[in-house]
Amino acid sequence: YPGFTDGIMGPELMEQMRGQAKRFGAELRAEDVEAVELEGTIKKVTANGVTHKAHAVVLAMGAAARYLGVPGEQELLGHGVSSCATCDGFFFREHDIAVVGGGDSAMEEATFLTRFARSVTIVHRRDEFRASKIMLERARNDPKIRWRTGVTVEEVLGSGNGTGGAVAGLRLRDLATGEDSTLDVTAMFVAIGHDPRSELVRDQLATDEDGYLLTEAPSTYTRVPGVFAAGDLVDRTYRQAVTAAGSGCAAAIDAERWLAERPVGTEPAGAYSPAAR
């Protein structure tokens, strides 16, 4: 992230941003949002059984990486299982690691990881790839990248008893023969796509075929007046902290200007800020 010469981990960056927001008057609430009503002048956001009212809402629920759903994967998430090479690749310098996937994202992740890893094995269930020709050729020409095709990951093996500890390998199954084998790696990066967390609002806002919210680019305006969207909920291309932060800044500016142009009088009863963010 810009401004940190020694780098910074995601949780620490979030804590610093949280502290800065509090210093400048933001009220932060850690609550689970259960429902939203976006139509009309007054927006309603229900969290933990309490309905908050606002004149404007900024949506920034992000996108969740897809995972394989195999034994050991969730137990070792953060202990060698990851979906973000740019976030976690540095921690596996001179390690043997695997990337699961067959599209452009998988090729890009694998190529990036060769900066740190001793070797990167791309694991794909098919013999053919969905990746573009240029991305595939770039990966094939990298001497650090190896290939296991026609196989599926059946289990993520841990260094402790069962699947505990850290990633120690992958149990692969050959789809042609049905035989299992072990791939010795200390990390698995899953690159099979993301799902935007737009379930709460898909029936109220326009989305693309994959559920990413549509905005009036280059702004963060959605089709509903007073509702703005930012971050990975909108961005299916970059998905980086710095781009999400910039998008969030744009949404805050859009919401502030929108409110300033439309006098709304006093705050709605139950609202805890002019714009629920």
N, C-alpha and C positions, 0 to 999 in steps of 0.2 A: 504494500500500500504506500502511496507517495508520502514522503516526509519522514519515513522511518529507515534510516540508513542500514540498520542491522536487521530489518524485517520485523514483523510483528504477527503473532498468532491471532486468529479470528476472535476467540473469546476475549483476549486482552484488548483488541481494537474495539470490540463492542462495549467493554467496560469504560474505556476512555470516552467513547462517544456518549454513553449514557451519563457519565459524570458531567460532560460538557453541556448536554441538554438540560440537566437539572440545574446547573449553575445559571443558565439563562432563562430559567422559569418554567421549563416543561414539567408537567406532572405525568409520571410513568406508572402504568398499572399493568401488572402481570395477571391477565385474566383470559379465559377461553371464550372467544366470541361464538355464540350459538346461532345467532340469526341477525340479518340486516334487512332493513327496508329503505330502499334508496329513492324511490319515486316520491314526488311531492316536494314542497318547500322544506319540510322538516324531515331529516333523515333519522332513523332509529337504529341503534346498535345494541343488541342484547348480549350481555356477557355475565356469566355466573348468576343468571336469573334476574339481573338488573338491566333495565333499558335506559340507555343514554341517548339524549337527543342533540342534534347538531344541525347547523345550516350547511355544512360542507364536510365531506369525508374523503380522506386519502386512503386508498387501498394499496397495501404493500405486503401481501401474504407470501410472496415468493413462489418458488417452484421446488418440488421435491425430486431428488434423483431417483430413478428406478433402480431397484436392486433385483438380485436373482431369486431371492426367497429360498435359498438352500440352507441346510444345517450349518451352523457355525458362522454364518454371515453377520447376523445381527449381534451375536455375542462378541464378535471381534471388530465391530464397527468402531473406528478410532484407534484400533490396535493393529493396524495393517490393512484393514478394509476401508476403502475410501472411494469417493466419486469425483474427487477434485485433484487433478495432478498439480495444478498451480498452487493449491493450498498446502498439499502434504508431500509433494515429490521430494523436497529438500531433505526430509527426514530419512530417506532411504538411499543416501549416497553410498555407492559401491555395493548395493544389494542387488539380488536377482528378484525381479518383480514381474507381475503379470497384468495385462490390460485385457478386459473382457469386452468384446464388441466387434462390429464389422463395418461401421459407418465412418464418416469423416471425423466425428468426435473421437472415436477410438484411435484412428491414425494420428490425429493431432496430439492426443494425450500421450500415446506411445512415443512419438517423436520428441515431444517435450521432455519426457522422463529420461530419455537417453542422456540428457545433460548431467544427471545425477547417478543413475543406476549403472551397475556393472553390465546387466543385460535386461532386456524387456521382452517378454513373450506375449504375443497377441494370441488370445484364445477366442476362437469363433466357431459356432456350431455348423456353419456351412463352409463349403469349399470356395464359394464365390463371395465377394464383398460388395456391400452397398456403397462403399466409399468412392469418391470421385477418382478418376484416373490419376490426376496429379498428386493427390494425397496418398494414394496407394503406392505409387511409384516412389515417392519420397520415403515412405516407410520401408519399402522393399530394398532400397539402396542404402539403408542405414545398417552398418555392420553390427550394431548392438541389438538389433531387433530380430527375434526369432518367431517362429510361427507354429501354432497347433490348431489345425482346422478339422472340421468334421467331428468335433468333440464338444461335450457340455460339461460345465462345472457341476458336480454332484454334491460336493461338500468342501467347506473351508476348514482346513486342519489347523488346530492350535498347538502351541508349544507346551501347554500345560496338560493336565488330565482332561480327556475329552476334547472340547473345543475351547478351553480356557487359554489364558496367557496372551500370546501374540500369534500372528499368522506364521505358520511353519510350512504350509504347502496347500495344494489343491488336489482333490480327488477328481480326476477327469474320466469321462466315459466316452469311448469311441462309438459313434452312432452306427457305424457299419458293422462292427464285430460285437458290440456290447461289452467289450472288455474294459476294465478299469485300470488306471495307472495314476501315479502320483507325480505332480509337478512341484519340485522343490523351489518355493519362492517365499519371501518374507513380507510381501504386500500384494494385494489385489485391488486394482483400480477398475471400477465398473463404469463402462461408458456405453450404456444402452438407452440413453435418453432421459428426459425430465418430464414431470407432470406438473403443470401450474396448479397452485392451490386456490382454484377459483370456484370450487364447488358451491360455496355460499352465495355467489352472485351470478352464476351462469344463466339463471332464469330472468335476470334483471338487466344484464349488460351484454353488449355484443362481444363475441369471442371468435377466434379463428377455429379451424377444425380440430385443433388440439387443446383448446380451452384457454389459450393465452388471451388476455383482455385486449381489445382493440381501442386505440386512442387516436385522437385527431393530431397526428404527427405534424410538426415536431413538438406539439404541446403534450400535456398529460391529461387533457380533457377526455372523458368518456362520452358516450351518447346521452347520458343523464346529467342535466345541469347540476353543478355542485358536487359532482363525484369525479375524483381524479385517481389515476392509477400509476404506479411506479415500480421500478425494480424488476426482479425476475418474473413477476406476475405478468409483465408486458414483454420483457426482453428474452427472446428465445435464441439469441445469437451469441452474446458475450458472457453473460452470467458471472460477472466479476464484482467484487466489493466496491471497487472504485466507480464502475459504471452505475451500479445500483445507488450509490451515494449521490452521484450526480443527478440521476433520475429523481431521487427523493427530494433533492434540492429544487429541481424544476417543479415538482408537484406542489411543494410548499409555496413557492412563488405564485404558481397558477391559482392555488386556493386563496391565498392572501389577496391577490388582485381581484379575483372573482367576488370575494366578500366585500371588498372596498367599493366595487362598482355597483353593488346591490345592497343598499341599506336594509338591514334585517332587524333593526331595533334591538331589544334586549335578547339575551341568550334564551334558547328554549329551556323550559323547566326540565331539570335533570341533566342538562349538559354540563360537562366539566371543563370544556374549552370551546372557543369559537369554532374550531374544526377538529373533529375526532380523527386522530392520525394513528 
